[in-house]
């Protein structure tokens, strides 16, 4: 009988995030007859660790830097002693470390890289000289090492094209596989009783969920909210934590909408809140995929999203959601008002969005991963 293939998954943290959720969903359904899984977590943060299946070995290194020699040595030791067959990186900027490790191994090990964002945009510098050096170095490492992987798994066709055009990765080396979404878990969570942070009246509720970080561009949503509020009374609920929370609270006060905006923090069951809102809005500047778009669709909530590469491949504009230009608060406000006023449009998009979510059902996507990982 052929032995199962030993796979080592490497990720920076198990804190809240899209790549972290993808890994957890993948491990839950990965065929145990085909694969034996080990997970190495470089840094701290273990919000998702309790969801890792019991038969998956979890190793936390508690280091801050992926290229720390102690990190590389620890992974090298695991690969050598456990006779690992393949390493799978869930670390966007530091996957090059796996190739350094491989160079010091005496047995063949296959390297797979999962790519969760449009890297050329993700690695844009902040204008400072340090930012430019860091951005240039990261891009150079990607150009040098990524083409050497056995296969790259991109979450969307737009991400695949970015790898080819900007980093020289041959198209034939990149497989496009969307993210696995646990629809059963979401639809079960929707049925749980929760106390929503808004009054039970007829005022429409807009909701968004994610890290309060600059890439998510919540100021865009707040500015759109100001326009919407001038025409109709409405509430905005933001679920999530992040470094931008204080700045966003200040901006909502400056815009005169603070009484209509609720910062609800982290929720263990965000789906219960999303399902009870009237509209879900994702204002991001960059999304390689956009798990939360599919999750909102599965909750039966209509979606407005900016035209990121991931959103454009999930949403068919006007059919199962609405797409608006990146950083255009006027267009976003218009889309939100259209949803609020046009109940027939809302019902149609909810119905089609619910169907679209099925395309990313966990079991289906994991089966695609399994085909690639057996190569």
Residue pairs with C-beta under 8 A, 6 or more apart in sequence:
4 32
4 33
4 34
4 35
4 36
5 34
5 35
5 36
5 85
5 86
5 373
5 374
6 35
6 36
6 38
6 82
6 83
6 84
6 85
6 86
7 35
7 36
7 37
7 38
7 84
7 85
7 86
7 87
7 88
7 373
8 38
8 39
8 40
8 75
8 78
8 79
8 82
8 84
8 86
8 87
8 88
9 23
9 27
9 37
9 38
9 39
9 40
9 87
9 88
9 90
10 39
10 40
10 42
10 75
10 87
10 88
10 89
10 90
10 91
10 98
11 19
11 20
11 23
11 39
11 40
11 41
11 42
11 90
11 91
12 41
12 42
12 43
12 66
12 90
12 91
12 94
13 20
13 41
13 42
13 43
13 44
13 45
13 46
14 20
14 24
14 41
14 45
14 46
14 47
14 48
14 49
14 52
15 45
15 46
15 47
15 48
16 47
16 48
16 211
16 240
16 266
17 211
18 116
18 179
18 289
18 290
18 291
19 90
19 92
19 114
19 116
20 47
20 48
20 90
21 48
21 179
21 291
22 90
22 114
22 116
22 179
22 180
22 291
23 39
23 48
23 90
24 48
24 51
24 52
25 179
25 180
25 181
25 182
25 362
25 366
26 180
26 366
26 369
27 37
27 39
27 52
27 53
27 56
28 51
28 53
28 182
28 362
29 180
29 362
29 363
29 366
30 37
30 366
30 369
30 370
31 370
32 55
34 370
34 374
35 370
35 373
37 56
37 57
38 56
38 57
38 58
38 59
38 78
38 82
38 84
39 52
39 56
39 57
39 58
39 59
40 59
40 61
40 74
40 75
40 78
41 49
41 58
41 59
41 60
41 61
42 61
42 63
42 66
42 71
42 91
43 61
43 62
43 63
43 64
44 60
44 62
46 60
49 58
49 60
52 58
59 74
59 78
61 70
61 71
61 74
63 70
63 71
65 71
66 91
66 93
66 94
66 97
67 94
67 97
71 97
72 97
72 100
72 101
75 87
75 97
75 98
75 101
76 101
76 104
76 105
78 84
79 87
79 101
79 105
79 109
80 105
80 107
83 107
84 109
85 109
85 110
86 109
86 110
86 111
86 112
86 150
86 373
87 98
87 101
87 102
87 109
87 110
87 111
87 112
88 112
88 113
88 114
88 373
89 95
89 98
89 111
89 112
89 113
89 114
90 114
90 116
91 97
92 115
92 116
92 117
92 119
92 122
93 123
93 138
93 141
95 113
95 145
95 146
95 149
96 141
96 142
96 144
96 145
98 111
99 111
99 145
99 148
102 109
102 111
110 150
110 375
111 148
111 149
111 150
112 149
112 150
112 151
112 152
112 153
112 372
112 373
113 146
113 149
113 151
113 152
113 153
114 152
114 153
114 155
115 152
115 153
115 154
115 155
115 159
115 163
115 174
115 288
116 155
116 159
116 288
116 289
117 155
117 159
117 286
117 287
117 288
118 158
118 159
118 162
118 286
118 288
118 308
118 309
119 139
119 142
119 159
119 162
119 163
119 166
119 167
120 139
120 162
120 166
120 167
121 162
121 285
121 286
122 215
122 286
122 288
123 135
123 138
123 139
123 142
124 135
125 131
125 132
125 134
125 135
125 136
139 166
139 167
142 167
143 167
143 168
146 152
146 163
146 167
146 169
147 167
147 168
147 169
147 170
147 173
149 173
150 173
150 375
151 173
151 174
151 175
151 372
151 375
152 163
152 169
152 173
152 174
152 175
153 174
153 175
153 177
153 369
153 372
154 160
154 163
154 174
154 175
154 176
154 177
154 288
155 176
155 177
155 178
155 179
155 288
155 289
155 310
156 176
156 178
156 288
156 289
156 309
156 310
156 313
157 176
157 309
157 313
158 288
158 309
158 310
158 312
158 313
159 176
159 288
159 289
159 309
159 310
160 171
160 174
160 176
162 309
163 169
163 174
164 170
164 171
164 174
175 368
175 372
177 365
177 368
177 369
177 372
178 289
178 313
178 314
178 359
178 360
178 365
179 289
179 291
179 294
179 360
179 365
180 360
180 361
180 362
180 363
180 364
180 365
180 366
180 369
181 291
181 294
181 295
181 298
181 357
181 360
181 361
181 362
181 365
182 362
183 298
183 357
183 358
183 360
183 361
183 362
184 362
186 271
186 295
186 298
186 299
187 298
187 299
189 269
189 271
189 272
190 271
190 272
190 275
190 299
190 300
192 269
192 272
193 272
194 269
194 272
194 273
194 276
196 273
196 276
197 237
197 262
197 264
197 273
198 205
198 235
198 237
198 262
203 233
203 234
203 235
204 232
204 233
204 234
204 235
204 278
204 279
204 340
205 234
205 235
205 236
205 237
205 276
205 277
205 278
205 279
206 221
206 225
206 228
206 234
206 235
206 236
206 237
206 277
206 278
206 279
206 280
206 281
206 336
207 236
207 237
207 238
207 239
207 273
207 274
207 277
207 279
207 280
207 281
207 301
208 218
208 221
208 236
208 237
208 238
208 239
208 280
208 281
208 282
208 283
209 238
209 239
209 240
209 270
209 273
209 274
209 280
209 292
209 296
210 216
210 239
210 240
210 282
210 284
210 292
211 240
211 241
211 242
212 218
212 238
212 240
212 241
212 242
212 243
212 244
212 245
212 248
212 263
213 242
213 243
213 244
214 244
215 284
215 285
215 286
216 242
216 244
216 283
216 284
216 285
217 283
217 284
217 285
217 306
217 326
217 327
218 238
218 244
218 248
218 283
219 248
219 251
220 283
220 306
220 327
220 328
220 329
220 332
221 236
221 281
221 283
221 329
221 332
222 236
222 248
222 251
222 252
222 255
222 257
222 261
223 255
223 329
224 281
224 283
224 329
224 330
224 332
224 333
224 336
225 234
225 236
225 255
225 257
225 260
225 261
225 333
226 255
226 256
226 257
227 329
227 330
227 333
228 234
228 333
228 336
228 337
228 340
229 257
229 260
231 337
232 337
232 340
233 260
234 260
234 336
234 340
235 260
235 261
235 262
236 257
236 260
236 261
236 262
237 261
237 262
237 264
237 273
237 277
238 248
238 261
238 262
238 263
238 264
239 264
239 265
239 266
239 267
239 270
239 273
239 274
240 265
240 266
241 265
241 266
245 263
248 263
249 258
249 261
249 263
252 258
252 261
264 273
267 273
271 295
271 298
271 299
274 280
274 295
274 296
274 299
274 301
275 299
275 300
275 301
277 301
278 301
278 302
278 339
278 340
278 346
279 301
279 302
279 303
279 304
279 336
279 339
279 340
280 292
280 293
280 296
280 299
280 301
280 302
280 303
280 304
281 303
281 304
281 305
281 332
281 336
282 290
282 292
282 293
282 303
282 304
282 305
282 306
282 311
283 305
283 306
283 332
284 290
284 305
284 306
284 308
284 311
285 306
285 308
285 326
285 327
286 308
287 293
287 305
287 308
287 309
287 310
287 311
288 308
288 309
288 310
289 310
289 313
289 314
290 305
290 308
290 310
290 311
290 314
293 303
293 305
293 310
293 311
293 314
293 315
293 321
294 314
294 356
294 357
294 360
295 357
296 303
296 353
297 303
297 320
297 321
297 353
297 354
297 356
297 357
298 354
298 357
300 350
300 353
300 354
301 350
301 353
302 321
302 322
302 339
302 346
302 349
302 350
302 353
303 315
303 320
303 321
303 322
303 349
303 353
304 321
304 322
304 323
304 324
304 332
304 335
304 336
304 339
305 311
305 315
305 321
305 322
305 323
305 324
306 323
306 324
306 325
306 326
306 327
306 332
307 323
307 324
307 325
307 326
308 326
311 323
312 323
314 321
314 356
314 360
315 321
315 322
315 323
315 356
316 352
316 356
317 323
318 349
319 349
319 352
320 349
320 352
320 353
320 355
320 356
321 349
321 353
322 335
322 338
322 339
322 349
324 331
324 332
324 334
324 335
325 331
338 345
339 345
339 346
339 349
